[in-house]
Each structure stands twice: as structure tokens, then as C-alpha cells.
Amino acid sequence: MSDRLPSATVVGALLRRVNDAGGLAMVLAKGDQQAGAILVVTCNKGTQFNILERTMGPTGTVRLMPVGVAGAEGSTDDSQAIGAYWQRRRARDPDLWVIELDIPDAERFAAETIGLG
């Protein structure tokens, strides 16, 4: 048995925190309620997109890792490339959650909610 919270619980908490802080948070794709992977698309006023994924680090701790078209290069303003990336991932993994956060410092909200901050 795992101590990790179900994916649906983590997603719900993240949506509430961002919306309560005056940002916009929405589910782009629903995944498996218990163990679905979570992709977080972050932006600020519809620009500076980035994709983070909840992963297990080498020590077994949960972390957020930049992935996708922005990846190691940082953010991108190409929302179509971001959309194409997560849709390809979703086609291979129907259990994948995709969440978009539009709020300043979105990475902080995601990290704190997932238990990293």
C-alpha cells in the first residue's frame, strides 16, 4: 500500500488553491482517480507556458520535473506546441491527468500542493 494521495485528491486540492488565490485552474483531461500521472501546464496570463510532471525522484520522493516542448529550455509561448505535446502523451496514457494553471508563480502552487514546498 502506498502513502501517496490519490491523483484525483491532489488535482482537486490544486484546483481549489489556485482558484481561491484568484487564478484560473482547469482540468484539460481527466485521468485515473487513484494512480494517474499528473501533467501540470503552467502559464501567466496566457503566456510563458511550461509543463511539469509529478514524478518519483531517485530517493523515492515526489517531485515536479519540467517536460515537453519547454523541458530544460524553460518556458515557451507556443501554446499549440504545448497542446500537441500533452495530447500525444494522453493518446499513449489514457490514465494521464492534464491540469492548466494560469496564475503568477504557478510552479510554487503546484509544488506546495503536491507536497514539495
N, C-alpha and C positions, 0 to 999 in steps of 0.2 A: 504494500500500500504506500502511496506517495503522500508527502506533506504538501504538495503543490496544490494551490487552489484551482478549481475547475476554470477552464478558459472563459466560459460564459460569465462567471462571477467577476473575473478580472476585467473583462470587457465592460460589464455593467458599471463597475466602480469607476473605470476610466472615463466613460461617457458622462456620468454624473459629475465627477470632479471638474472636468473641462467645461461643461455647460454651466455649472454653478459659478465658475470663475469668469463667465462672460464670453467664453469661446464657443466654437462650433465643433461638435464631435458627432460623427455619424458612422454607422456600420455600412460598409460598401459590400461586404459579403459575409454571411453567417457561416460559421464552421461547426465542428463537433463541440457539443456542450461541455464535455468533460476534458478532452485532451487535444483539441485542435490547436495547431500552431497559430501564432498571432503576428501579423504584419501590421505595423503602425506607419501610416503615411502622415508625415508632418508638413505643415506649411504655416505661413504667416500672411494673412490677407490674400490668399490665393497665389503666393509666390514662394520661392525658396523651398521647393519640395525636397523631401528626403524620405527614405524608407528604412525603418528599423524592424528587426525581428527579435522576438523573445527566444533566446537560446540558452542552453546549458553551457557554462564555461568549463574550462579544463578541471577546475576544482569541484565541479558539481553545483556551483551557484548559478542562479538565474541572472542573465544579463541581456542588455539590448545591443544588438550588433547592426551597424549600417550594412545594407544590402542593396542590390538592384542597380539601376542605371546611375544613381548618385554614388552609392557604395563608398569606397575610400576617397573618392574625389570630393566628397561633400555634397552640398545641395545643388539642385538643378531647377530651372524654371520651365522645363519641358513636361507639362502635365500629361501630355499624350504618351510620352515615353514611360512615365510612371504608371499610367493606367495599363499600358500594354504589358509592362513587367508583371504587375500583380495579377492580371488576367491570365497570363501564361502560367504563373505559379499555381493559380486556382484551378486551372484546367488539369494540372498534374496532381493536385492535392485538394479534393473537394471538402476536406475537413478544415481547411485554412480559413481563419478569420482575417478580414481586412478592415481596418479602422482608420478613418481620416480625422486628424486633429488640426483645426485651424485656430491657433492661439499663439501669442508670443511665448517662447520658451516651452514649446510642446514636448520636447525631449525630456525636460525636467518633470512635467506632469506624468508622462509615461513611465519614467524611471521610478518616481516616488510611488505610483500606484502599483506597479508590478513588484515593488518591494526592494528596489535598489537604492533608493535615495534616502 
